[in-house]
Amino acid sequence: MHSVLLLGAGFSRNWGGWLATECFEYLLGCPQVDPELRDLLWNHRQTDGFEGALADLQKEHFKKKDTRSEQRLRKLQDAIMQMFGDMEKAFARVKFEFQNDLEFLVRSFLVRFDAIFALNQDLLMERYYLDGNVALSSYRRWSGWEIPGMKPVLGIGMGLVDTNTGRWVPDPSAQIIDGNRQPYIKLHGSSNWTDESGKELLVMGGDKLSIIDQFPILKWNHERFKEYLSRPSTRLMVVGYSFGDLHINQTIRDAADGLCTSVRPIYILCTKQEHQGKVIIR
């Protein structure tokens, strides 16, 4: 049986990570957000939040391709990157494990999965989970962990945690899954990922699929998500994802439909508030 974990922003919430409404409030107070951008954010407050405002700016710039639209988009993007930076500073001060019983450690839970996929772009997992302890688990003997298709940009004097939370860039030669290492795959990029030119590899806003299509590593990551879910006897656990991304939902739905003729169905543990505690079986 294959076990796959999908994480959303709600997972990081347990350690003080911000949900969409809190991100919205943070961005309202950012110095990069001028009165015009603040009005745009307020216009999206009751519907799609700051990602809706970002989507408007992305569409505007795609249509006009002028200096003004580029500057407006850049201001909000800079504010979002500052937000992730401040969130990371907060993560540096928290304790990852809530108790010391080995059986009930968060690590002991995470290490059980054949692959971990994440939609959130914060660095909580890089800071506290992706270390040598993955290989020391008594439950499953991984030789370590990997972020397939990516590599760290190493600097002088960087330690393990600094390397994990520093800048990462695509490495096409590493687009392969090592069966001995637990893969950690971020479907919407990460706040510390860039391409070789320094452009952020971060998927937010409206038409996320079109953004994903711009970056081979993100397309490859989504193919791996589809591949893992399509395996017979697959169980998918979802933690902290509110099912707001249509392309992710469609991938899960397609996999569930495709496995209906298999011996075992796909199981989804839903943690969204209105469905909490229920198991959806397709």
N, C-alpha and C positions, 0 to 999 in steps of 0.2 A: 504494500500500500504506500502511495506517495502522499506526503503531507506538505502543503504549501501555505505560507503565511503572507497575507497582504496587510500592510500597515498604512494608516492614514494619520492625519494631524492629531486625532483624538488619542492616539497612543502616547505621543509626546506630552499630552496634557497632564498625564500622571506625574510629570516632573516639572510642571510649570510652563510647558509649551503653550503657545497662544492659539486659540481657535480663531475662525474667520472674523467674528465680531470684535475680538480684542485686537486683531491686526488692523481692522478698520479704524478703531479708536486711536491706535498708535499712529497710523499714517496721517490722521487729521492734525496731529501736533507736530509733524516733521517740518523742519525749516524749508525743505525742498518743495513742500506742497504750498503753492501760492493760493490766494483766494479763488482764482478760477478753477484750479484743480480741486480745491476743497468743496466748491459747489458741485463739481462733477461727482465727487465721492458721495456727497449727501443725496444726490439724485438716484444713486444705486443702493442706498442703505437698506431699503425694504425689499429689494429684489435679489440681486446677485453680488452685493457687497463690493469690496475693492477690486475683485477680479473682473467685475462687470465694467467698472470705470477703466481698468487697464485695457480691457477688450475694446472699448470705444476708442481709446487713444491708438491702439494697434491698428484698428480699421482706418482711422483717420490718416495715420501716417502712410499706410499701404496705398490709400487712395490718392493722397495729395503729394506725398514724397517731397515736402518742402521743409525749410528750416524750422518754421514755427511748430509744425506737427512733430518733428523730430525732437525738438527741445521739450515740448510738453510730455512726450512719452519718456524721454530720458529722465526728467525730473521725478516722475512717479517710480520709474524703475530704480533710480538711485535711492529713493526713500525706502523701497521694499528691501533692497540689499542692506541698507542701514538697519532695518528692522531685524533681519536675520542675524546681523552682527551683534545686536544687543541681546537677542534671544540666546545666542551662543555664549555670551558673557554670563548670562543667568544660569545656563546649564553647567557652566564650569564650577558653580558653587553648590550644586545639589548632590545628594547621595543617591546612587542608582538603585541599590538594593534596599528593600524595606525591612529586611530581617536577615538572619544569618543561617537559617536552616537550609542546607544544601538542596534538599528536595524541592523547596519552594522558592528558590532564587529565580529572579527574572531570567537570568542566563540559562538556568536549567530548563526553563520553558522554551526559550528561543532556539536552543541548540538542537531541539528535537526535529526541526523542520528540514526537509530536503532543499528548500530554497526560501529565502525571505525577499519579498518584493515590497517596495515602499513608494507611496505617492507623496508623502511629505518631504520637504527639501531641507529640513533642519539637520543638525549634525549630532543629535543625541546618541544615535547608535554608533557613529564613528568614534565618539568620545569615550563611551562606556562599555560597548559590547565587542567591537572589533579589535581584539587584542589576543594575546597568547592563550588566554583561558578557553577560547573556543576549542583549541586542540587538546585541552586537559579535561574535557568533560567526561564524567564517568558514565553518562547515559549513551553518548555516541562518540566514537573515536574519529572525529574529523582531524585532518592534519593541520587545519587552520581555516582561514576565511579568505574570500576574494571578492573584489568588485570587478567583475569581468568587463573587459573592453576599456578600462580606465587605468591610469597610472598617476602616482603622486609626482608633483614637481618638487624634487628634493632640494633642500637648502642646507647650509652649513649649521651644524649643531641641532638639527631637528630631531626630537625624540619621537617615540611611537605615536603618542597622542597628537603631537603637533603635525606629524606627517599625515595622519588620518584626517585631521580637520583643516589642513592646509589646502593649497590649490591642487586640483586633479585635472588632467587633460585626457582626451581619448587616445587609446592605443589600439589601432586596428589589429595588430598582431596578437593581442590578448583577448580577442573576441572568441573565447572558447570556455566551456565549463569544465573545470577540473573536478572529476567525480569524488576526489578525496578532500576537497575544500568546500565549505558551506558558502554558496553564492549569496551575496547581498546586492540586489538590483534595484536601482532607483528609476522608476518609470517616467517621472517628470523632471529628471535632472536633479541638481543639488545646488545649494547656495555657494558651494566651494568648487563647482565645476565650471570650466571655461573651455572654449576651443583654443587652438594654438595662437590665435590672434588676440585672445583675451576676452572674447565675447562670451557672456554668461550662457551656460547651458541650463536654462531654467524655464520650465514650461508653466506659464500662468496666463490667465486672461480668457479670451473667447475661444477661437477655433484652435484648440490644443493640438488636434491632429495635424494641422498644417504646419505648426511650429515643430512638432516631432519629426515631420517629414524633412525638415531642413537639416537634421543632424543624424548621420548614419548610426551613431551609437544609441540614440534614443529609439530609432526604428528597430535596431537589433534587440534592444531590451524588451520592446513590446512583442517581438516575435518569440522571445524566450518565455514570456508570460503566457502567450497562447500555447506554446509547446508544452510547458509544464502542466497546464490545465487540461490539455487534450490527452494526457496519459491515462490509460485505464487505471481504475482503483485510486483515483485522486481525491483527496480531501482538502478543501480550501477553508482556512479560517481567516476571517476578516476582523480586524481590530482597529477601531478609531476612524473608519471611513464611512461617510454619510451617504454614499452612493449618488454623488452629485456630478460625476463625470460620465457622460453617455458612452464614450468609447471604451472605458473600463467596464461599465455595466454590460455593454454588448459583447465584449470578450468573454466575460463570465457566463452570460446567457448562452452564447454559442457553444462554449465548452460543456455546459450542463446539458444542452440539447443533444450534443454529439455523444455524450456518455450515457444517454438514457437507455441505450441498447446494451450497455456493458453490464457486467455482473454487479458492480457497485456504482451507485450514483455519486454525484459530487455534493458535498455538504458545505454549507456556508453558515458559520456562526455570526449572526448579525448583532452588533453592539450599538446600533443607532437607537436613540432613546425610546422612540415609539415602538421599536421591535425588540427591545432588550430582553434577553433570555430566551428568545425563540430561535429555533433552528429551521432554516428554509431548506427543504429537500426537493431537488428537481430530478 
